[in-house]
């Protein structure tokens, strides 16, 4: 009886500690979001989406930074997603328990947890130094290296959840291996794979360090992918450190735009994941 009472007291203390930690974390997150919305909403106007970043002391917008962020994120997603899906498919369907697949998983886990600034330095050395200038191409490639490990992991995990009975049934009907994977496995794992891509996009949307070393920034509107290009993370970094109130307000507004984008992507990813669980 004494041991039971002691365990119950310990359990109660741990439960109180867990609730305290959860409430503290949620309160801090809520305070951050409240501050961000409070400071960022005040700068939202039509000029933010129609004018480029201004010179010091002048009013302006974030059109060039929004355009640059969208272009480099699309480029990074377009480069990283197919490679990630192919690599994840090979590890789940062909390699699975092979030694090579184990090595690839280990390397992928390293990339998954590697600091983004290391990726930026790598692309800087490989592309920027070789080309002799900063460019949006280099920025997109840096983001692709951040997208890749997320897509690889989610693709493999989702395909491994597909029952082998579905593969065997399709093979028994005479379907070749590639058709079993594309027509059966991909369809069964589609929601989870799309969720992985959305989470990867959400991750790279606010990355600053890789773009500082690759795309840098451009105060003017530029569509040249072979030149430095403005982007929201770097604009936030530079404008937030400036002494000009107009720039600081734009930094808050840009941070709000990125936060809303990430929240929307996460909500969509969770909705897709929930729909998949209901179907199962």
LUMMARSE-994424 format. One record per residue (C-alpha): residue in three letters; residue number from 1; x, y, z. Coordinates in nm, 2 decimals. Example, Ala and Ser with C-alpha at 12.3 -4.5 7.8 and 13.67 -1.06 7.14 Angstrom:
REM LUMMARSE-994424
  resn  resi      xx      yy      zz
   ala     1    1.23   -0.45    0.78
   ser     2    1.37   -0.11    0.71
END
This chain:
REM LUMMARSE-994424
  resn  resi      xx      yy      zz
   unk     1    0.00    0.00    0.00
   unk     2    0.29    0.24    0.08
   unk     3    0.45    0.17   -0.25
   unk     4    0.12    0.23   -0.43
   unk     5    0.07    0.57   -0.26
   unk     6    0.43    0.67   -0.34
   unk     7    0.38    0.59   -0.71
   unk     8    0.05    0.78   -0.71
   unk     9    0.22    1.09   -0.56
   unk    10    0.51    1.06   -0.81
   unk    11    0.25    1.03   -1.09
   unk    12    0.06    1.33   -0.98
   unk    13    0.38    1.54   -0.95
   unk    14    0.49    1.44   -1.30
   unk    15    0.14    1.51   -1.44
   unk    16    0.15    1.86   -1.28
   unk    17    0.49    1.92   -1.42
   unk    18    0.37    1.81   -1.77
   unk    19    0.07    2.04   -1.75
   unk    20    0.29    2.33   -1.63
   unk    21    0.54    2.27   -1.92
   unk    22    0.26    2.25   -2.18
   unk    23    0.09    2.56   -2.05
   unk    24    0.42    2.76   -2.03
   unk    25    0.51    2.66   -2.39
   unk    26    0.17    2.75   -2.52
   unk    27    0.18    3.08   -2.33
   unk    28    0.52    3.17   -2.48
   unk    29    0.40    3.07   -2.83
   unk    30    0.08    3.27   -2.79
   unk    31    0.28    3.58   -2.67
   unk    32    0.51    3.55   -2.97
   unk    33    0.22    3.52   -3.22
   unk    34    0.02    3.80   -3.05
   unk    35    0.33    4.04   -3.07
   unk    36    0.39    3.94   -3.43
   unk    37    0.03    4.00   -3.53
   unk    38    0.00    4.32   -3.33
   unk    39    0.32    4.47   -3.48
   unk    40    0.28    4.33   -3.83
   unk    41   -0.09    4.40   -3.91
   unk    42   -0.03    4.77   -3.88
   unk    43    0.20    4.77   -4.18
   unk    44   -0.04    4.57   -4.41
   unk    45   -0.16    4.78   -4.70
   unk    46   -0.17    4.77   -5.08
   unk    47    0.18    4.91   -5.11
   unk    48    0.33    4.60   -4.94
   unk    49    0.22    4.39   -5.24
   unk    50    0.27    4.65   -5.52
   unk    51    0.59    4.84   -5.44
   unk    52    0.95    4.72   -5.40
   unk    53    1.16    4.77   -5.08
   unk    54    1.23    5.14   -5.03
   unk    55    1.55    5.33   -4.96
   unk    56    1.62    5.44   -4.60
   unk    57    1.36    5.68   -4.46
   unk    58    1.11    5.62   -4.74
   unk    59    0.78    5.43   -4.76
   unk    60    0.76    5.12   -4.98
   unk    61    0.66    4.76   -5.00
   unk    62    0.78    4.40   -5.03
   unk    63    0.69    4.31   -5.38
   unk    64    1.04    4.22   -5.49
   unk    65    1.10    4.02   -5.17
   unk    66    0.78    3.83   -5.21
   unk    67    0.85    3.75   -5.57
   unk    68    1.20    3.63   -5.49
   unk    69    1.09    3.41   -5.20
   unk    70    0.82    3.25   -5.41
   unk    71    1.06    3.19   -5.71
   unk    72    1.33    3.04   -5.50
   unk    73    1.09    2.83   -5.29
   unk    74    0.93    2.69   -5.61
   unk    75    1.27    2.62   -5.75
   unk    76    1.39    2.45   -5.44
   unk    77    1.07    2.24   -5.42
   unk    78    1.09    2.15   -5.79
   unk    79    1.45    2.03   -5.75
   unk    80    1.42    1.86   -5.42
   unk    81    1.08    1.69   -5.44
   unk    82    1.14    1.45   -5.74
   unk    83    1.48    1.35   -5.61
   unk    84    1.34    1.29   -5.26
   unk    85    1.05    1.08   -5.39
   unk    86    1.28    0.87   -5.61
   unk    87    1.52    0.81   -5.33
   unk    88    1.25    0.73   -5.08
   unk    89    1.08    0.50   -5.33
   unk    90    1.41    0.31   -5.38
   unk    91    1.47    0.27   -5.01
   unk    92    1.11    0.15   -4.94
   unk    93    1.05   -0.07   -5.25
   unk    94    1.39   -0.19   -5.37
   unk    95    1.67   -0.14   -5.11
   unk    96    1.47   -0.16   -4.79
   unk    97    1.70   -0.38   -4.58
   unk    98    2.01   -0.35   -4.79
   unk    99    2.34   -0.21   -4.65
   unk   100    2.33    0.07   -4.91
   unk   101    1.98    0.18   -4.79
   unk   102    2.11    0.18   -4.43
   unk   103    2.39    0.41   -4.53
   unk   104    2.16    0.64   -4.73
   unk   105    1.92    0.66   -4.43
   unk   106    2.21    0.76   -4.20
   unk   107    2.33    1.03   -4.44
   unk   108    1.97    1.15   -4.49
   unk   109    1.92    1.18   -4.11
   unk   110    2.24    1.39   -4.09
   unk   111    2.11    1.62   -4.37
   unk   112    1.77    1.64   -4.19
   unk   113    1.93    1.77   -3.87
   unk   114    2.22    1.97   -4.03
   unk   115    2.21    2.35   -3.95
   unk   116    2.09    2.54   -4.25
   unk   117    2.39    2.77   -4.24
   unk   118    2.61    2.47   -4.32
   unk   119    2.40    2.40   -4.63
   unk   120    2.43    2.77   -4.73
   unk   121    2.81    2.76   -4.69
   unk   122    2.83    2.44   -4.90
   unk   123    2.63    2.59   -5.18
   unk   124    2.83    2.92   -5.15
   unk   125    3.15    2.73   -5.20
   unk   126    3.02    2.51   -5.48
   unk   127    2.81    2.76   -5.68
   unk   128    2.86    3.12   -5.58
   unk   129    3.24    3.10   -5.57
   unk   130    3.25    2.90   -5.90
   unk   131    3.00    3.14   -6.07
   unk   132    3.17    3.45   -5.93
   unk   133    2.84    3.61   -5.81
   unk   134    2.53    3.56   -5.59
   unk   135    2.22    3.43   -5.77
   unk   136    1.87    3.31   -5.72
   unk   137    1.98    2.98   -5.88
   unk   138    2.22    2.92   -5.59
   unk   139    1.94    3.02   -5.34
   unk   140    1.70    2.77   -5.50
   unk   141    1.96    2.49   -5.49
   unk   142    2.03    2.56   -5.12
   unk   143    1.66    2.53   -5.04
   unk   144    1.64    2.21   -5.25
   unk   145    1.90    2.05   -5.02
   unk   146    1.68    2.14   -4.72
   unk   147    1.37    2.00   -4.90
   unk   148    1.54    1.68   -5.01
   unk   149    1.58    1.50   -4.67
   unk   150    1.23    1.58   -4.55
   unk   151    1.07    1.44   -4.87
   unk   152    1.30    1.13   -4.86
   unk   153    1.20    1.05   -4.50
   unk   154    0.83    1.10   -4.55
   unk   155    0.82    0.92   -4.88
   unk   156    0.99    0.61   -4.74
   unk   157    0.78    0.61   -4.42
   unk   158    0.45    0.64   -4.61
   unk   159    0.54    0.37   -4.86
   unk   160    0.64    0.13   -4.58
   unk   161    0.29    0.18   -4.43
   unk   162    0.14    0.04   -4.75
   unk   163    0.05   -0.33   -4.68
   unk   164    0.25   -0.58   -4.87
   unk   165   -0.07   -0.76   -4.95
   unk   166   -0.16   -0.48   -5.20
   unk   167    0.17   -0.52   -5.37
   unk   168    0.13   -0.90   -5.39
   unk   169   -0.22   -0.87   -5.52
   unk   170   -0.12   -0.63   -5.80
   unk   171    0.18   -0.85   -5.89
   unk   172   -0.05   -1.16   -5.90
   unk   173   -0.25   -0.98   -6.17
   unk   174    0.06   -0.96   -6.39
   unk   175    0.15   -0.59   -6.32
   unk   176    0.52   -0.51   -6.35
   unk   177    0.70   -0.37   -6.05
   unk   178    0.70   -0.01   -6.18
   unk   179    0.32   -0.02   -6.23
   unk   180    0.26   -0.17   -5.88
   unk   181    0.46    0.12   -5.73
   unk   182    0.30    0.40   -5.94
   unk   183   -0.06    0.27   -5.96
   unk   184   -0.09    0.11   -5.62
   unk   185    0.17    0.22   -5.37
   unk   186    0.18    0.59   -5.47
   unk   187   -0.20    0.61   -5.46
   unk   188   -0.22    0.45   -5.12
   unk   189    0.05    0.68   -4.98
   unk   190   -0.04    0.99   -5.17
   unk   191   -0.18    1.19   -4.88
   unk   192    0.12    1.13   -4.66
   unk   193    0.37    1.21   -4.94
   unk   194    0.19    1.54   -5.02
   unk   195    0.20    1.62   -4.65
   unk   196    0.57    1.56   -4.65
   unk   197    0.62    1.80   -4.94
   unk   198    0.41    2.07   -4.77
   unk   199    0.61    2.03   -4.44
   unk   200    0.93    2.07   -4.64
   unk   201    0.80    2.38   -4.81
   unk   202    0.70    2.52   -4.47
   unk   203    1.05    2.45   -4.34
   unk   204    1.24    2.63   -4.61
   unk   205    0.99    2.93   -4.64
   unk   206    1.16    3.12   -4.35
   unk   207    1.52    3.00   -4.39
   unk   208    1.76    3.30   -4.38
   unk   209    2.11    3.16   -4.34
   unk   210    2.12    2.97   -4.68
   unk   211    1.99    3.27   -4.87
   unk   212    2.24    3.51   -4.71
   unk   213    2.52    3.30   -4.86
   unk   214    2.36    3.24   -5.20
   unk   215    2.09    3.48   -5.32
   unk   216    2.19    3.77   -5.09
   unk   217    1.95    4.05   -5.16
   unk   218    1.84    4.31   -5.41
   unk   219    1.67    4.64   -5.33
   unk   220    1.51    4.65   -5.67
   unk   221    1.26    4.43   -5.85
   unk   222    1.46    4.17   -6.05
   unk   223    1.34    3.86   -6.24
   unk   224    1.69    3.76   -6.34
   unk   225    1.75    3.42   -6.17
   unk   226    2.13    3.46   -6.25
   unk   227    2.16    3.77   -6.03
   unk   228    2.11    3.85   -5.66
   unk   229    1.74    3.85   -5.57
   unk   230    1.55    3.99   -5.28
   unk   231    1.37    3.75   -5.05
   unk   232    1.16    3.79   -4.73
   unk   233    1.39    3.62   -4.48
   unk   234    1.70    3.84   -4.57
   unk   235    1.48    4.15   -4.59
   unk   236    1.36    4.08   -4.23
   unk   237    1.71    4.02   -4.11
   unk   238    1.84    4.35   -4.26
   unk   239    1.54    4.57   -4.20
   unk   240    1.49    4.46   -3.84
   unk   241    1.85    4.56   -3.75
   unk   242    1.82    4.90   -3.92
   unk   243    1.75    5.22   -3.72
   unk   244    1.47    5.33   -3.96
   unk   245    1.11    5.29   -3.84
   unk   246    0.98    5.24   -4.19
   unk   247    1.22    4.95   -4.24
   unk   248    1.14    4.80   -3.90
   unk   249    0.77    4.81   -3.98
   unk   250    0.82    4.63   -4.31
   unk   251    1.03    4.37   -4.12
   unk   252    0.74    4.30   -3.89
   unk   253    0.50    4.28   -4.18
   unk   254    0.73    4.04   -4.37
   unk   255    0.76    3.82   -4.06
   unk   256    0.38    3.81   -4.04
   unk   257    0.35    3.71   -4.40
   unk   258    0.59    3.42   -4.35
   unk   259    0.43    3.31   -4.03
   unk   260    0.08    3.30   -4.19
   unk   261    0.22    3.11   -4.48
   unk   262    0.38    2.85   -4.26
   unk   263    0.07    2.82   -4.04
   unk   264   -0.15    2.76   -4.35
   unk   265    0.08    2.50   -4.49
   unk   266    0.09    2.32   -4.15
   unk   267   -0.29    2.33   -4.13
   unk   268   -0.32    2.19   -4.48
   unk   269   -0.07    1.92   -4.40
   unk   270   -0.26    1.82   -4.08
   unk   271   -0.59    1.81   -4.27
   unk   272   -0.44    1.58   -4.53
   unk   273   -0.30    1.36   -4.26
   unk   274   -0.63    1.34   -4.08
   unk   275   -0.82    1.26   -4.40
   unk   276   -0.57    0.97   -4.46
   unk   277   -0.62    0.83   -4.11
   unk   278   -1.00    0.84   -4.15
   unk   279   -0.98    0.65   -4.48
   unk   280   -0.76    0.39   -4.32
END
